């Protein structure tokens, strides 16, 4: 059995994203990062704002990976934000994409670290 996948764009992901409030800031940040990294949007942003993108920002966006790790308590919207961002990006760019979910079953116990008291 493979990892759970969703082809994009996806109507259910889109509609769920519309119903959730308070995630737009995180979603916009992810999409801007992808656009800056993959679509050359830095020059467009610089031109439209009339200001140069600082070299440190340009370097960070162009040399950082496109991996995003959403962390937080269960039920805080991590999966919705990630899937909605990917769906919006696919719709905006007119491309097909895919979301692959990592689940507790996929990664085993899901423990990054554990500790115990020494006796």
Secondary structure, DSSP 4 states (H G I P E B T S, - for coil): ----EEEES-HHHHHHHHH--S-HHHHHHHHHHHHHHHS-HHHHHHHHHTSPPPHHHHHHHHHS-S------STTSSHHHHHHHHHHHHHHHHT--EEEE---TTTTTT--S-------
